[in-house]
Amino acid sequence: MSEQFEVTRLIAADRAEIFALLCSPEGHVAIDSSGMLQSSDGDPVRAVGDEFVVHMDRESLNDLPMGKYDVRVIITGFDDGRWIEWTIAGTVRPPLDHRYGYRLETVDEGTRVTSYYDWSRVHEKMRGRFPIIPEAGIRATLGILARTVE
């Protein structure tokens, strides 16, 4: 089984507008399809190593009895206007190091947005719990992103 997947969607909006939303802590909450992201604290990110906090509610997935908790979103990849990637640090130690990201490409019709989820770095003892967010959830988040910026 693959340890990553990606979903692409054409969005009729400017790449810079989409990227600004993806750099914003509030933007992550606004487009989340899982229901886990409740609110956030922090400034928009601009570089690898930048961080913000997201207040989570795992009851939305109903898979683990974690309730409400916080995670730090840590930017692991950044190319201004084109690519953003992050991992999270939360309650699990050591951090799992699963990565989420977006690649953006300007096209005639707007922006081609590719969202991906990669859990290949997760320790093999934990991989049976992945993916936490199914491919359909990533696809739904792209739908919410499109609705938000179009």
DSSP file with accessible surface (Angstrom, degrees, kcal/mol):
  #  RESIDUE AA STRUCTURE BP1 BP2  ACC     N-H-->O    O-->H-N    N-H-->O    O-->H-N    TCO  KAPPA ALPHA  PHI   PSI    X-CA   Y-CA   Z-CA
    1    1 A M              0   0  190      0, 0.0     2,-0.0     0, 0.0     0, 0.0   0.000 360.0 360.0 360.0 139.3    0.0    0.0    0.0
    2    2 A S        -     0   0   75      1,-0.1     3,-0.0     2,-0.1     0, 0.0  -0.328 360.0-146.2 -66.6 151.9    1.2    3.5   -0.8
    3    3 A E  S    S+     0   0   66    115,-0.0   116,-2.7    -2,-0.0   117,-0.5   0.042  78.2  34.2-109.2  24.5    2.2    5.8    2.0
    4    4 A Q  E     -A  118   0A 102    114,-0.2     2,-0.3   115,-0.2   114,-0.2  -0.974  57.9-172.8-164.6 159.0    1.0    8.9    0.3
    5    5 A F  E     -A  117   0A  32    112,-1.9   112,-2.4    -2,-0.3     2,-0.3  -0.974   6.8-157.1-151.0 162.7   -1.6   10.3   -2.0
    6    6 A E  E     -A  116   0A  99     -2,-0.3     2,-0.4   110,-0.2   110,-0.2  -0.987   0.8-160.4-142.0 152.5   -2.4   13.5   -3.8
    7    7 A V  E     -A  115   0A   3    108,-2.7   108,-3.0    -2,-0.3     2,-0.4  -0.994   9.2-156.6-133.5 137.2   -5.5   15.1   -5.3
    8    8 A T  E     +A  114   0A  62     -2,-0.4     2,-0.3   106,-0.2   106,-0.2  -0.927  12.5 175.2-119.6 142.9   -5.5   17.9   -7.9
    9    9 A R  E     -A  113   0A 101    104,-2.5   104,-2.8    -2,-0.4     2,-0.5  -0.994  29.4-128.3-145.5 138.8   -8.3   20.4   -8.7
   10   10 A L  E     -A  112   0A  79     -2,-0.3     2,-0.5   102,-0.2   102,-0.2  -0.758  28.9-166.9 -83.6 126.4   -8.5   23.3  -11.0
   11   11 A I  E     -A  111   0A   0    100,-3.0   100,-2.9    -2,-0.5     2,-2.3  -0.976  22.1-135.7-121.6 127.6   -9.7   26.4   -9.0
   12   12 A A  S    S+     0   0   64     -2,-0.5     2,-0.3    98,-0.2    98,-0.2  -0.462  72.3  93.6 -81.7  68.6  -10.9   29.5  -10.8
   13   13 A A  S    S-     0   0   12     -2,-2.3    -2,-0.2   137,-0.1     2,-0.1  -0.980  83.7 -81.9-154.0 161.7   -8.9   31.9   -8.6
   14   14 A D     >  -     0   0  101     -2,-0.3     4,-2.1   135,-0.2     3,-0.2  -0.421  32.9-131.6 -69.7 137.0   -5.6   33.7   -8.5
   15   15 A R  H  > S+     0   0   55      1,-0.2     4,-2.9     2,-0.2     5,-0.2   0.889 106.3  54.5 -56.7 -42.4   -2.7   31.7   -7.2
   16   16 A A  H  > S+     0   0   62      1,-0.2     4,-2.4     2,-0.2    -1,-0.2   0.900 107.5  50.0 -62.8 -39.2   -1.6   34.5   -4.8
   17   17 A E  H  > S+     0   0  100     -3,-0.2     4,-1.8     2,-0.2    -1,-0.2   0.926 113.0  46.2 -65.1 -43.5   -5.0   34.6   -3.2
   18   18 A I  H  X S+     0   0    0     -4,-2.1     4,-2.2     2,-0.2    -2,-0.2   0.945 112.7  49.9 -64.1 -45.0   -5.0   30.8   -2.7
   19   19 A F  H  X S+     0   0    7     -4,-2.9     4,-1.5     1,-0.2    -2,-0.2   0.903 106.8  54.9 -64.3 -38.7   -1.5   30.8   -1.4
   20   20 A A  H  X S+     0   0   57     -4,-2.4     4,-0.7     1,-0.2     3,-0.3   0.918 108.5  49.1 -60.4 -40.8   -2.3   33.6    1.1
   21   21 A L  H >< S+     0   0   30     -4,-1.8     3,-1.0     1,-0.2     6,-0.3   0.918 109.5  51.8 -64.4 -40.0   -5.2   31.6    2.5
   22   22 A L  H 3< S+     0   0    1     -4,-2.2    -1,-0.2     1,-0.3    -2,-0.2   0.741 108.4  51.8 -70.8 -21.3   -2.9   28.5    2.8
   23   23 A C  H 3< S+     0   0    0     -4,-1.5    22,-2.3    -3,-0.3    -1,-0.3   0.574  94.7  89.9 -86.7 -10.6   -0.3   30.5    4.8
   24   24 A S  S <X S-     0   0   22     -3,-1.0     4,-1.7    -4,-0.7     3,-0.2  -0.730  70.4-145.3 -92.6 129.4   -3.0   31.8    7.2
   25   25 A P  H  > S+     0   0    0      0, 0.0     4,-1.5     0, 0.0     3,-0.2   0.924 106.0  50.6 -55.7 -42.0   -3.7   29.8   10.4
   26   26 A E  H  > S+     0   0  108      1,-0.2     4,-2.5     2,-0.2     5,-0.1   0.836 103.8  60.0 -65.5 -31.3   -7.4   30.9   10.0
   27   27 A G  H  > S+     0   0    6     -6,-0.3     4,-1.8     2,-0.2    -1,-0.2   0.895 100.9  53.7 -63.0 -39.6   -7.4   29.7    6.4
   28   28 A H  H  X S+     0   0   16     -4,-1.7     4,-0.8    -3,-0.2    -1,-0.2   0.923 111.7  44.9 -60.6 -42.9   -6.5   26.1    7.5
   29   29 A V  H >< S+     0   0   35     -4,-1.5     3,-0.7     1,-0.2    -2,-0.2   0.929 110.2  55.5 -66.2 -42.8   -9.4   26.1    9.9
   30   30 A A  H 3< S+     0   0   59     -4,-2.5    -1,-0.2     1,-0.2    -2,-0.2   0.828 114.7  36.7 -62.2 -33.9  -11.8   27.6    7.3
   31   31 A I  H 3< S+     0   0    5     -4,-1.8   113,-0.2    -5,-0.1   114,-0.2   0.493  83.3 124.6-102.3  -0.9  -11.1   24.9    4.6
   32   32 A D    <<  -     0   0   33     -4,-0.8     3,-0.1    -3,-0.7   106,-0.1  -0.377  36.8-172.8 -62.7 126.3  -10.8   21.8    6.9
   33   33 A S  S    S+     0   0   40    104,-0.2    -1,-0.2    -2,-0.2   105,-0.1   0.597  74.8  68.9 -94.2 -11.7  -13.2   19.1    5.8
   34   34 A S  S    S-     0   0   23      1,-0.1    -1,-0.1   103,-0.1    -2,-0.1   0.732  93.6-132.5 -80.3 -23.1  -12.6   16.8    8.7
   35   35 A G  S    S+     0   0   31     -6,-0.1    25,-0.1     2,-0.1    24,-0.1   0.401  79.7 107.4  84.3  -3.8  -14.1   19.0   11.4
   36   36 A M        +     0   0   10     20,-0.1    21,-1.6    24,-0.1     2,-0.6   0.857  55.5  80.1 -75.7 -36.2  -11.1   18.5   13.6
   37   37 A L  E     +B   56   0A  35     19,-0.2    19,-0.2     1,-0.2    -2,-0.1  -0.639  51.7 167.1 -79.3 116.2   -9.6   22.0   13.2
   38   38 A Q  E     -     0   0A  91     17,-3.1     2,-0.3    -2,-0.6    -1,-0.2   0.840  57.9 -30.0 -98.9 -43.1  -11.6   24.2   15.6
   39   39 A S  E     -B   55   0A  55     16,-1.1    16,-2.9     2,-0.0    -1,-0.4  -0.950  57.2-139.0-164.7 176.4   -9.6   27.5   15.8
   40   40 A S  E     -B   54   0A  16     -2,-0.3     2,-0.4    14,-0.2    14,-0.2  -0.956   4.4-153.7-147.3 161.5   -6.0   28.8   15.6
   41   41 A D  E     +B   53   0A  93     12,-2.4    12,-2.8    -2,-0.3     2,-0.2  -0.997  51.6  58.4-135.0 137.0   -3.5   31.2   17.0
   42   42 A G  S    S-     0   0   39     -2,-0.4   -16,-0.2    10,-0.2    10,-0.1  -0.662  73.5 -71.7 134.5 172.2   -0.6   32.7   15.3
   43   43 A D        -     0   0  132      8,-0.4    -2,-0.1    -2,-0.2     8,-0.0  -0.594  59.1 -81.3 -96.7 158.8    0.6   34.8   12.3
   44   44 A P        -     0   0   56      0, 0.0   -20,-0.2     0, 0.0     2,-0.2  -0.269  52.7-115.2 -55.5 145.5    0.6   33.8    8.7
   45   45 A V        +     0   0    1    -22,-2.3     3,-0.1     1,-0.1     7,-0.0  -0.552  36.2 170.6 -87.8 152.8    3.7   31.7    7.8
   46   46 A R        +     0   0  145      1,-0.3     2,-0.3    -2,-0.2    34,-0.1   0.368  60.3  19.3-138.0  -5.2    6.4   32.9    5.4
   47   47 A A  S >  S-     0   0   43     32,-0.1     3,-2.0    30,-0.1    -1,-0.3  -0.993  88.5 -71.3-163.2 161.6    9.3   30.4    5.6
   48   48 A V  T 3  S+     0   0   92     -2,-0.3    28,-0.2     1,-0.2     3,-0.1  -0.376 117.7  32.2 -57.0 135.9   10.4   26.9    6.6
   49   49 A G  T 3  S+     0   0   45     26,-2.7    -1,-0.2     1,-0.4    27,-0.1   0.144  85.2 129.6  97.6 -19.2   10.4   26.7   10.4
   50   50 A D    <   -     0   0   57     -3,-2.0    25,-2.7    24,-0.1    -1,-0.4  -0.355  38.6-168.3 -64.4 153.2    7.5   29.1   11.0
   51   51 A E  E     + C   0  74A  87     23,-0.2    -8,-0.4    -3,-0.1     2,-0.3  -0.948  19.5 179.0-141.4 158.3    4.8   27.7   13.2
   52   52 A F  E     - C   0  73A   6     21,-1.4    21,-3.2    -2,-0.3     2,-0.4  -0.946  29.3-112.7-150.6 167.4    1.2   28.4   14.5
   53   53 A V  E     -BC  41  72A  43    -12,-2.8   -12,-2.4    -2,-0.3     2,-0.4  -0.860  20.8-165.1-107.0 138.2   -1.1   26.6   16.8
   54   54 A V  E     -BC  40  71A   2     17,-2.5    17,-2.3    -2,-0.4     2,-0.6  -0.989  16.5-139.2-120.8 131.3   -4.4   24.8   15.9
   55   55 A H  E     -BC  39  70A  46    -16,-2.9   -17,-3.1    -2,-0.4   -16,-1.1  -0.811  31.7-163.0 -89.5 121.1   -6.9   23.8   18.5
   56   56 A M  E     -BC  37  69A  15     13,-3.6    13,-1.6    -2,-0.6     2,-0.3  -0.676  24.5-160.4-110.3 159.6   -8.2   20.4   17.6
   57   57 A D  E >   - C   0  68A  28    -21,-1.6     3,-1.5    -2,-0.2    11,-0.2  -0.858   3.8-173.2-139.1 100.0  -11.2   18.2   18.4
   58   58 A R  G >>>S+     0   0   16      9,-2.6     3,-1.7    -2,-0.3     4,-1.4   0.679  75.0  82.4 -70.1 -16.3  -10.6   14.5   17.6
   59   59 A E  G 345S+     0   0   93      1,-0.3    -1,-0.3     2,-0.2   -23,-0.1   0.778  77.0  72.5 -59.4 -22.6  -14.2   13.6   18.4
   60   60 A S  G <45S+     0   0   56     -3,-1.5    -1,-0.3     1,-0.2    -2,-0.2   0.841 106.1  35.3 -61.1 -32.6  -15.0   14.8   14.9
   61   61 A L  T <45S-     0   0   51     -3,-1.7    -1,-0.2    -4,-0.2    -2,-0.2   0.704  92.5-152.5 -90.1 -25.9  -13.3   11.6   13.6
   62   62 A N  T  <5 +     0   0  131     -4,-1.4    -3,-0.1     2,-0.2    -2,-0.1   0.852  62.8 110.8  56.5  37.6  -14.5    9.4   16.5
   63   63 A D  S   <S+     0   0   76     -5,-0.6    -1,-0.1     1,-0.4    -4,-0.1   0.704  76.2  24.9-111.0 -29.7  -11.4    7.1   16.0
   64   64 A L  S >  S-     0   0   49     -6,-0.3     2,-2.4     3,-0.1     3,-0.5  -0.996  78.0-119.6-135.9 143.0   -9.4    7.8   19.1
   65   65 A P  T 3  S+     0   0  129      0, 0.0    -6,-0.1     0, 0.0     0, 0.0  -0.312  71.6 122.6 -80.6  61.4  -10.5    9.1   22.6
   66   66 A M  T 3   -     0   0   57     -2,-2.4    -7,-0.0     1,-0.2     0, 0.0   0.663  42.6-175.1 -95.8 -20.0   -8.3   12.2   22.4
   67   67 A G    <   -     0   0   20     -3,-0.5    -9,-2.6   -10,-0.1     2,-0.3  -0.268  54.8  -6.5  60.3-139.8  -11.0   14.9   22.8
   68   68 A K  E    S+C   57   0A 158    -11,-0.2     2,-0.3   -10,-0.1   -11,-0.2  -0.711  77.0 145.0 -94.3 140.2   -9.7   18.4   22.5
   69   69 A Y  E     -C   56   0A  31    -13,-1.6   -13,-3.6    -2,-0.3     2,-0.3  -0.949  39.4-111.7-160.6 169.9   -6.0   19.1   22.2
   70   70 A D  E     -C   55   0A  87     -2,-0.3     2,-0.3   -15,-0.2   -15,-0.2  -0.869  22.1-168.6-113.3 149.4   -3.6   21.5   20.5
   71   71 A V  E     -C   54   0A   5    -17,-2.3   -17,-2.5    -2,-0.3     2,-0.6  -0.959  20.0-131.2-129.6 151.4   -1.0   20.9   17.8
   72   72 A R  E     -CD  53  89A  99     17,-3.1    17,-2.1    -2,-0.3     2,-0.6  -0.914  18.3-145.1 -97.0 125.9    1.8   23.1   16.5
   73   73 A V  E     -CD  52  88A   5    -21,-3.2   -21,-1.4    -2,-0.6     2,-0.5  -0.846  18.5-165.5 -88.9 122.1    1.8   23.3   12.7
   74   74 A I  E     -CD  51  87A  35     13,-2.8    13,-2.1    -2,-0.6     2,-0.4  -0.957  17.7-129.8-117.4 120.2    5.4   23.5   11.6
   75   75 A I  E     + D   0  86A   2    -25,-2.7   -26,-2.7    -2,-0.5    11,-0.3  -0.534  30.8 170.1 -73.8 122.9    6.3   24.5    8.1
   76   76 A T  E     +     0   0A  39      9,-2.2     2,-0.3    -2,-0.4    10,-0.2   0.512  66.6  28.0-110.1 -12.7    8.7   22.0    6.5
   77   77 A G  E     + D   0  85A   1      8,-1.6     8,-2.3   -30,-0.1     2,-0.3  -0.977  63.2 169.4-150.8 138.6    8.6   23.2    2.9
   78   78 A F  E     + D   0  84A  38     -2,-0.3     2,-0.4     6,-0.2     6,-0.2  -0.907  15.6 165.9-157.8 123.4    8.0   26.7    1.4
   79   79 A D  E >>  - D   0  83A  79      4,-2.7     3,-3.1    -2,-0.3     4,-2.4  -0.916  52.6-109.3-133.9 104.8    8.3   28.3   -2.1
   80   80 A D  T 34 S-     0   0  106     -2,-0.4     4,-0.1     1,-0.3    -2,-0.1  -0.048  95.5  -4.0 -47.4 120.0    6.4   31.6   -2.0
   81   81 A G  T 34 S+     0   0   11      2,-0.1    -1,-0.3     1,-0.1   -62,-0.1   0.287 134.0  57.4  84.3  -8.5    3.3   31.3   -4.0
   82   82 A R  T <4 S+     0   0  123     -3,-3.1    22,-2.9     1,-0.3     2,-0.3   0.704 104.8  16.0-123.5 -34.0    4.0   27.8   -5.3
   83   83 A W  E  <  +DE  79 103A  81     -4,-2.4    -4,-2.7    20,-0.2     2,-0.3  -0.987  46.2 173.9-154.2 135.0    4.4   25.3   -2.5
   84   84 A I  E     +DE  78 102A   0     18,-2.1    18,-2.6    -2,-0.3     2,-0.3  -0.990   9.1 174.6-141.0 137.1    3.7   24.9    1.2
   85   85 A E  E     +DE  77 101A  16     -8,-2.3    -9,-2.2    -2,-0.3    -8,-1.6  -0.990   4.5 174.8-141.2 147.1    4.2   21.8    3.3
   86   86 A W  E     -DE  75 100A  20     14,-2.7    14,-2.4    -2,-0.3     2,-0.3  -0.973  17.9-158.5-149.0 162.2    3.9   21.1    7.0
   87   87 A T  E     -D   74   0A  13    -13,-2.1   -13,-2.8    -2,-0.3     2,-0.4  -0.766  24.4-125.9-125.4 175.3    3.9   18.6    9.8
   88   88 A I  E     -D   73   0A  37     10,-0.4     9,-0.5    -2,-0.3     2,-0.5  -0.945   9.1-158.2-126.8 151.5    2.4   18.8   13.2
   89   89 A A  E     +D   72   0A   5    -17,-2.1   -17,-3.1    -2,-0.4     2,-0.1  -0.999  38.8 128.4-123.6 123.6    3.7   18.3   16.7
   90   90 A G  S    S-     0   0   17     -2,-0.5   -19,-0.1     2,-0.4   -17,-0.0  -0.220  70.7 -30.9-139.7-125.1    1.1   17.5   19.3
   91   91 A T  S    S+     0   0   88     -2,-0.1     2,-0.4   -21,-0.1   -20,-0.1   0.710 103.7  89.3 -84.7 -22.3    0.5   14.9   22.0
   92   92 A V  S    S-     0   0   51      2,-0.0    -2,-0.4     0, 0.0     4,-0.1  -0.629  76.2-124.7 -83.1 131.3    2.3   12.0   20.4
   93   93 A R  S    S+     0   0  169     -2,-0.4    -2,-0.0     2,-0.1    -4,-0.0  -0.987  93.1  27.7-124.2 133.6    6.0   11.7   21.3
   94   94 A P  S    S-     0   0  105      0, 0.0    -1,-0.1     0, 0.0    -3,-0.0   0.678 110.3-105.5 -67.2 162.8    8.1   11.5   19.3
   95   95 A P        -     0   0   67      0, 0.0    -2,-0.1     0, 0.0    -6,-0.1  -0.198  22.4-128.4 -54.9 147.6    6.1   13.5   16.7
   96   96 A L        -     0   0   30     -8,-0.2    27,-0.2    -4,-0.1    -7,-0.1   0.765  24.8-144.3 -72.8 -29.0    4.8   11.3   13.9
   97   97 A D        +     0   0   46     -9,-0.5    24,-0.4     1,-0.2     2,-0.3   0.864  37.6 158.2  64.0  39.3    6.2   13.5   11.0
   98   98 A H        -     0   0    5    -10,-0.2   -10,-0.4    23,-0.1     2,-0.4  -0.724  30.0-142.8 -86.4 146.3    3.4   13.0    8.6
   99   99 A R  E     - F   0 118A  40     19,-3.1    19,-3.1    -2,-0.3     2,-0.3  -0.899  19.2-170.7-119.8 143.3    3.3   15.8    6.0
  100  100 A Y  E     +EF  86 117A  35    -14,-2.4   -14,-2.7    -2,-0.4     2,-0.3  -0.929  21.4 161.0-120.9 150.4    0.6   17.7    4.3
  101  101 A G  E     -EF  85 116A   0     15,-2.0    15,-2.6    -2,-0.3     2,-0.4  -0.995  29.6-141.2-164.8 167.7    1.1   20.1    1.4
  102  102 A Y  E     -EF  84 115A  12    -18,-2.6   -18,-2.1    -2,-0.3     2,-0.4  -0.999   7.2-164.2-134.7 136.8   -0.1   22.1   -1.5
  103  103 A R  E     -EF  83 114A  92     11,-2.5    11,-2.8    -2,-0.4     2,-0.4  -0.980  14.6-161.0-116.3 134.5    1.6   22.8   -4.9
  104  104 A L  E     - F   0 113A  10    -22,-2.9     2,-0.4    -2,-0.4     9,-0.2  -0.949  10.2-178.4-121.7 137.0    0.1   25.6   -6.9
  105  105 A E  E     - F   0 112A 102      7,-1.9     7,-3.4    -2,-0.4     2,-0.3  -0.994  25.9-127.6-136.4 126.4    0.5   26.2  -10.7
  106  106 A T  E     + F   0 111A  81     -2,-0.4     2,-0.3     5,-0.2     5,-0.2  -0.561  35.9 170.7 -72.2 131.6   -1.0   29.1  -12.6
  107  107 A V  E >   - F   0 110A  26      3,-2.5     3,-1.8    -2,-0.3    -2,-0.0  -0.861  49.6 -94.4-133.2 169.3   -3.0   28.0  -15.7
  108  108 A D  T 3  S+     0   0  165     -2,-0.3     3,-0.1     1,-0.3    -2,-0.0   0.854 124.1  48.1 -54.7 -37.2   -5.2   29.8  -18.1
  109  109 A E  T 3  S-     0   0  117      1,-0.1     2,-0.4   -97,-0.0    -1,-0.3   0.467 128.2 -83.5 -85.2  -5.0   -8.3   28.9  -16.2
  110  110 A G  E <  S- F   0 107A  17     -3,-1.8    -3,-2.5   -98,-0.2     2,-0.4  -0.939  80.4 -16.6 144.9-116.2   -7.0   29.9  -12.8
  111  111 A T  E     -AF  11 106A   1   -100,-2.9  -100,-3.0    -2,-0.4     2,-0.7  -0.993  44.3-142.3-135.3 129.4   -4.8   27.7  -10.5
  112  112 A R  E     -AF  10 105A  96     -7,-3.4    -7,-1.9    -2,-0.4     2,-0.5  -0.838  27.4-165.3 -86.8 118.3   -4.1   24.0  -10.6
  113  113 A V  E     -AF   9 104A   0   -104,-2.8  -104,-2.5    -2,-0.7     2,-0.5  -0.928   8.9-169.4-112.5 124.0   -3.9   23.1   -6.9
  114  114 A T  E     -AF   8 103A  13    -11,-2.8   -11,-2.5    -2,-0.5     2,-0.4  -0.966   3.9-167.5-113.7 122.0   -2.5   19.7   -5.8
  115  115 A S  E     -AF   7 102A   4   -108,-3.0  -108,-2.7    -2,-0.5     2,-0.3  -0.902  10.7-175.2-106.6 137.5   -2.9   18.7   -2.2
  116  116 A Y  E     -AF   6 101A  17    -15,-2.6   -15,-2.0    -2,-0.4     2,-0.4  -0.934  19.9-158.9-135.0 159.6   -1.0   15.8   -0.8
  117  117 A Y  E     -AF   5 100A   0   -112,-2.4  -112,-1.9    -2,-0.3     2,-0.5  -0.993  14.3-175.4-137.2 123.3   -0.7   13.7    2.3
  118  118 A D  E     +AF   4  99A  15    -19,-3.1   -19,-3.1    -2,-0.4  -114,-0.2  -0.973  19.1 165.1-129.8 116.5    2.5   11.7    3.0
  119  119 A W    >   +     0   0    9   -116,-2.7     3,-1.3    -2,-0.5  -115,-0.2   0.107  45.2 113.7-115.2  24.0    3.0    9.4    6.0
  120  120 A S  T 3  S+     0   0   42   -117,-0.5    -1,-0.1     1,-0.3   -22,-0.1   0.735  74.5  55.8 -68.9 -21.0    6.1    7.6    4.7
  121  121 A R  T 3  S+     0   0  106    -24,-0.4    -1,-0.3    -3,-0.2     2,-0.1   0.537  81.1 111.2 -87.1  -9.5    8.2    9.1    7.5
  122  122 A V  S <  S-     0   0    0     -3,-1.3     5,-0.1     1,-0.1   -25,-0.1  -0.436  84.7 -96.9 -67.1 138.5    6.0    7.7   10.3
  123  123 A H    >>  -     0   0  115    -27,-0.2     3,-2.3     1,-0.1     4,-0.9  -0.273  33.3-120.0 -55.7 137.9    7.6    5.0   12.3
  124  124 A E  T 34 S+     0   0  151      1,-0.3     4,-0.4     2,-0.2     3,-0.3   0.780 110.8  64.8 -58.1 -26.2    6.5    1.6   11.0
  125  125 A K  T 34 S+     0   0  182      1,-0.2    -1,-0.3     2,-0.1     3,-0.1   0.779 110.4  38.4 -65.6 -23.7    5.0    0.7   14.4
  126  126 A M  T X4 S+     0   0   48     -3,-2.3     3,-2.1     1,-0.1    -1,-0.2   0.559  89.5  92.0-101.6 -11.3    2.5    3.6   13.9
  127  127 A R  G >< S+     0   0   69     -4,-0.9     3,-2.1    -3,-0.3    -2,-0.1   0.760  71.2  72.6 -62.9 -23.7    1.8    3.3   10.2
  128  128 A G  G 3  S+     0   0   82     -4,-0.4    -1,-0.3     1,-0.3    -2,-0.1   0.719  92.3  58.4 -63.2 -17.8   -1.2    1.0   10.7
  129  129 A R  G <  S+     0   0  145     -3,-2.1    -1,-0.3     0, 0.0    -2,-0.2   0.445  94.6 137.8 -87.0  -2.9   -3.1    4.0   11.9
  130  130 A F    <   +     0   0   16     -3,-2.1     2,-0.1    -4,-0.2   -11,-0.0  -0.758  38.5  40.9-108.6 152.6   -2.6    5.9    8.7
  131  131 A P        -     0   0   40      0, 0.0    -1,-0.1     0, 0.0     4,-0.0   0.470  60.2-178.3 -77.1 143.6   -3.9    7.6    6.7
  132  132 A I  S    S+     0   0   27      1,-0.2    -2,-0.1    -2,-0.1     0, 0.0   0.913  80.0  41.6 -71.8 -45.7   -5.7    9.6    9.4
  133  133 A I  S    S-     0   0   13      3,-0.0    -1,-0.2     2,-0.0     5,-0.1  -0.908  93.0-134.0-102.2 123.1   -7.5   11.7    6.8
  134  134 A P    >>  -     0   0   72      0, 0.0     4,-1.6     0, 0.0     3,-0.9  -0.280  25.3-104.6 -73.3 164.3   -8.7    9.7    3.8
  135  135 A E  H 3> S+     0   0   86      1,-0.3     4,-2.6     2,-0.2     5,-0.2   0.884 122.2  59.1 -54.9 -38.4   -8.2   10.7    0.2
  136  136 A A  H 3> S+     0   0   72      1,-0.2     4,-2.4     2,-0.2    -1,-0.3   0.856 102.7  53.7 -61.6 -32.8  -11.9   11.7    0.1
  137  137 A G  H <> S+     0   0   12     -3,-0.9     4,-2.1     2,-0.2    -1,-0.2   0.891 108.3  48.2 -68.4 -39.1  -11.2   14.2    3.0
  138  138 A I  H  X S+     0   0   10     -4,-1.6     4,-2.0     2,-0.2    -2,-0.2   0.922 112.3  49.9 -66.1 -41.7   -8.4   15.8    1.1
  139  139 A R  H  X S+     0   0  127     -4,-2.6     4,-1.7     1,-0.2    -2,-0.2   0.922 110.0  50.7 -62.2 -41.7  -10.6   16.1   -2.0
  140  140 A A  H  X S+     0   0   47     -4,-2.4     4,-2.2     1,-0.2    -1,-0.2   0.891 106.2  55.0 -64.8 -38.4  -13.4   17.6    0.1
  141  141 A T  H  X S+     0   0   13     -4,-2.1     4,-2.8     1,-0.2    -1,-0.2   0.911 105.6  52.6 -62.1 -39.2  -10.9   20.2    1.5
  142  142 A L  H  X S+     0   0    1     -4,-2.0     4,-2.6     1,-0.2    -1,-0.2   0.880 107.5  53.0 -62.4 -36.3  -10.0   21.2   -2.0
  143  143 A G  H  X S+     0   0   19     -4,-1.7     4,-2.5     2,-0.2    -2,-0.2   0.911 110.2  46.2 -63.4 -41.9  -13.7   21.7   -2.7
  144  144 A I  H  X S+     0   0   29     -4,-2.2     4,-2.3  -113,-0.2    -2,-0.2   0.905 110.8  53.4 -67.7 -39.4  -14.1   23.9    0.3
  145  145 A L  H  X S+     0   0    0     -4,-2.8     4,-2.1  -114,-0.2     5,-0.3   0.945 110.1  47.8 -58.4 -47.4  -10.9   25.8   -0.8
  146  146 A A  H  X S+     0   0    1     -4,-2.6     4,-2.5     1,-0.2    -2,-0.2   0.941 111.9  49.0 -60.4 -46.5  -12.5   26.4   -4.2
  147  147 A R  H  < S+     0   0  182     -4,-2.5    -1,-0.2     1,-0.2    -2,-0.2   0.872 111.3  51.8 -61.1 -34.8  -15.8   27.5   -2.7
  148  148 A T  H  < S+     0   0   65     -4,-2.3    -1,-0.2     1,-0.2    -2,-0.2   0.880 120.8  28.2 -72.0 -38.3  -13.9   29.9   -0.4
  149  149 A V  H  <        0   0   12     -4,-2.1  -135,-0.2    -5,-0.2    -2,-0.2   0.647 360.0 360.0-102.7 -16.6  -11.8   31.7   -3.0
  150  150 A E     <        0   0  122     -4,-2.5  -137,-0.1    -5,-0.3  -139,-0.0  -0.475 360.0 360.0 -79.2 360.0  -13.9   31.5   -6.2
